[in-house]
Amino acid sequence: ANVSGAAGSAITSGGTLNLGNAASSTGFATDGTLTANSGHVVTLNDSDLALLGSSTVVNGTLVAANGLSMSSGDTVSGGGTITADLSTNSGSIKPGNSPGILSVTGALDLADGTYELEIDGTTAGTGVGFHDQIEVTGTVNLGSNAGGDEVTFTIVDLGIAVSDGDEFLILDNDAA
């Protein structure tokens, strides 16, 4: 059956969830929140892109065979794994849980989107003393200045003393 969530609705995994209709182009769409909790797998079925809502928190695994699409004002966050192509479409991506690493197994299209990251150390990781990172196994599109669709980076400084020469690997891509 198709799944359509209104603004203010909430879907939270208490275990493995299989949602939507893989035979329909409106198989899964929500304007509300979706949470894939740690240790849980949430699969979104749609014959086209599954449409994410205002807040998607991925601390477990989120799967969508035909990809995921966000809208302006939508946010994806967490320290889990997204197994799908993800297009931000003017939405925001916030890896980790102050800070942390979000993994994307698939293509990541950040054009026109915002990447909000926290920095509290020179090494990517979870918690105090680390910085956020997105790990991508697939292609990455950051947009183009000429096309006017480049990604916006917003950095939240958690108090680290930065020195000349410090480097932060905020996007780890396998260059596929």
C-alpha positions in Angstrom: 0.0 0.0 0.0 1.1 3.6 -0.6 2.4 5.5 2.4 1.7 9.2 2.6 2.5 11.2 5.7 1.1 14.6 6.4 3.0 17.5 8.0 3.4 16.7 11.7 3.2 13.0 11.2 5.9 10.7 12.6 7.2 7.3 11.6 9.7 5.8 14.1 11.3 2.3 13.7 10.8 -0.1 16.6 12.4 -2.8 14.5 12.6 -3.6 10.8 10.1 -1.6 8.7 9.1 -2.1 5.0 7.0 0.9 3.9 5.4 1.9 0.7 4.5 0.4 -2.7 7.3 -0.5 -5.1 4.8 -0.6 -8.0 3.6 3.0 -7.6 5.4 6.3 -8.3 3.7 7.6 -5.1 4.7 4.5 -3.1 6.3 6.5 -0.3 6.1 10.2 0.5 6.0 12.1 3.8 5.9 15.7 4.9 6.5 14.6 8.5 9.4 12.9 10.3 11.0 9.5 9.8 13.4 8.0 12.2 15.4 4.8 11.6 16.7 3.9 15.0 20.1 2.2 15.7 20.1 -1.4 14.8 16.9 -1.1 12.7 16.5 -1.2 8.9 13.8 0.9 7.3 13.1 0.2 3.6 11.1 2.7 1.5 9.4 1.3 -1.5 8.5 3.4 -4.5 8.8 3.0 -8.3 10.4 6.4 -8.4 12.2 8.5 -5.8 10.9 8.1 -2.2 10.1 11.6 -0.9 11.5 12.4 2.5 9.8 14.9 4.9 10.8 17.7 7.2 13.1 15.6 9.4 14.7 12.2 8.6 17.0 10.8 11.4 19.1 7.9 10.3 20.9 6.1 13.2 20.2 2.7 11.8 19.9 1.9 8.1 17.6 3.6 5.5 17.1 1.8 2.2 15.4 2.9 -1.0 16.1 1.0 -4.2 15.1 3.9 -6.5 16.6 6.7 -4.4 15.6 9.4 -2.0 14.6 13.0 -2.6 14.4 15.9 -0.2 12.7 19.3 -0.6 13.6 22.8 0.5 13.6 23.0 4.3 13.9 19.2 4.8 16.8 17.8 7.0 18.5 14.4 7.0 20.7 13.8 10.1 22.2 11.0 12.1 25.1 8.6 12.3 23.7 5.6 10.4 23.7 4.4 6.8 21.6 5.4 3.8 21.6 2.7 1.1 20.2 4.8 -1.7 21.0 7.6 -4.0 20.2 10.9 -2.1 19.3 14.2 -3.7 19.1 17.2 -1.3 17.2 19.6 -3.6 17.8 22.6 -1.3 17.4 20.5 1.8 20.1 20.2 4.6 22.2 17.2 5.6 23.7 17.1 9.1 25.8 14.0 9.7 26.3 12.5 13.1 25.1 13.0 16.6 27.3 15.9 17.8 29.6 15.1 15.8 29.5 11.9 13.9 29.6 10.1 10.5 26.7 9.5 8.2 27.3 6.9 5.4 25.7 7.0 2.0 26.0 3.9 -0.1 24.9 5.4 -3.4 25.2 8.7 -5.2 25.0 12.0 -3.2 23.7 15.1 -4.9 24.4 18.1 -2.7 23.7 20.7 -5.4 21.5 23.5 -4.1 21.6 21.9 -0.6 23.3 22.7 2.7 25.9 20.6 4.4 25.9 21.6 8.1 28.8 20.2 10.0 30.2 20.4 13.5 33.9 20.6 14.2 35.5 19.7 17.5 38.6 18.0 16.4 40.8 17.3 13.3 39.6 13.6 13.0 36.2 12.4 11.8 34.3 10.5 14.4 31.5 10.4 16.9 31.4 12.6 20.0 33.7 15.1 21.7 37.0 15.8 20.0 35.9 14.8 16.5 34.3 16.4 13.5 31.3 15.4 11.2 31.8 13.6 8.0 29.8 12.1 5.2 31.2 8.8 3.8 30.0 8.2 0.2 30.3 5.1 -1.8 29.2 6.5 -5.2 29.4 9.7 -7.1 29.1 13.1 -5.4 27.7 16.2 -7.0 28.6 19.5 -5.3 27.0 21.6 -8.0 28.7 24.3 -10.1 29.4 27.9 -9.5 28.6 28.6 -13.1 25.2 26.9 -12.8 24.4 28.7 -9.5 23.5 25.4 -7.8 26.5 24.9 -5.6 26.4 23.4 -2.1 26.4 25.7 0.9 28.6 24.7 3.8 27.6 25.8 7.3 30.2 25.1 10.0 29.4 24.9 13.7 32.5 25.4 15.8 32.3 23.4 19.0 35.4 25.2 20.5 38.4 23.6 18.8 41.5 25.7 18.6 42.3 25.6 14.8 46.0 25.9 13.7 47.4 26.8 10.3 47.7 23.6 8.4 44.9 21.7 10.1 42.9 19.6 7.7 39.4 18.3 8.0 38.2 15.4 5.8 34.5 16.3 5.8 33.5 14.3 2.7 35.1 10.9 2.3 34.3 9.6 -1.2 35.5 6.4 -2.9 35.6 8.3 -6.2 33.2 5.8 -7.8 
